[in-house]
Amino acid sequence: MRLLLVEDDTELAERVAHDLRRQGYAVDHSVDGVDAEFLGLEGLYDAVILDLGLPGKTGLEVLHTWRQKGLATPVLVLTARDTWSERVEGLHAGADDYLGKPFHMEELVARLQALLRRSTGRASAELSVGNLLLDESRQSVRLANGTEVVLTGTEFRLLRYLMTHPDQVLSKSRLTEHVYEEDHDRDSNVLEVYVRRLRDKIGRDHIETRRGQGYLFRSTR
């Protein structure tokens, strides 16, 4: 899954982005409100982590614009001014959750995962589809026979996105937008290589190719 991190404290942003990438997320980073507003509207993100104290435009202004233009992407707001009135203002502007600074990375990740679960209609923390159980903390998948298969970072991001959208035809462009970061080479042939690798690891009948359309992850076999 692909995230937009909007934070002007570059040292903090580098630490957060590093930890999120270790958790299996693709992360794009913006340092000011004007750039963030554009990226949020033009990019395909699964969630946004948004600081309020930004140069150019404040985080609240950016969030107002996103919601006015119909952007429904889940937004987790960060702020150093953790007052109840500011939390209320942020929620009224369209924030989905709030986290004050300083924070523990484990809490940020847990809140982010909860947002992503809700946005995809999942109630459980476990991601189980089609006799496969994805372990997000270990970045591995358990097969129907109990075998645990370790995945590379890209394999994990791709399989997680497929499993969170079962029985939907997903185009190659959509998959690359959500699996890779902004500056990554998004050659569709590379995506085909990773689909082939996943099929070798989890079985070929889980991922169906729809010629001219993309791929479909089957919830039943």
C-alpha angles and dihedrals in degrees: 000000000000123000135190113218113196110190129134094200096090095191092054092042092053091052093047093045091048092052093045091051089052087054089057103262129132107228132199117190131212127182103194139044098242094055092042093053091053095045093048092054097041103037129071105237130169093208141353129221105204129190114206100212100072133148118240095022128010119246091248091054090050092048092049090053094048093051093043089054092050100256106158098180111135112257126203109196123213124197140163090211099072099181124145093238092054091048090053091047091051093049091048088051090057107272115152096204140000134220126182125217131279096045140166113251090226090061093048091052092046092050091046092051090049090052091050092048092052093046091055095042097251119146098181128068087225119085107213122163132155096357091309124115116200116209104206095186093053096032090229137117128227115218126216091263091056096256114143115219120197115221132206117240095262093043089052095049091048095047092045091053092047092048093049089055103042121177092013124119105237118194121226090245092053092049094049091047091056100037102044134055122246097263096043123113103257099193108159090219089064089054090053089054092055092046088053091049091051091050090052090053104040103023131277098255096065095071117050122198115223104198112234091004111061134243138327126202109215118224090196131037 
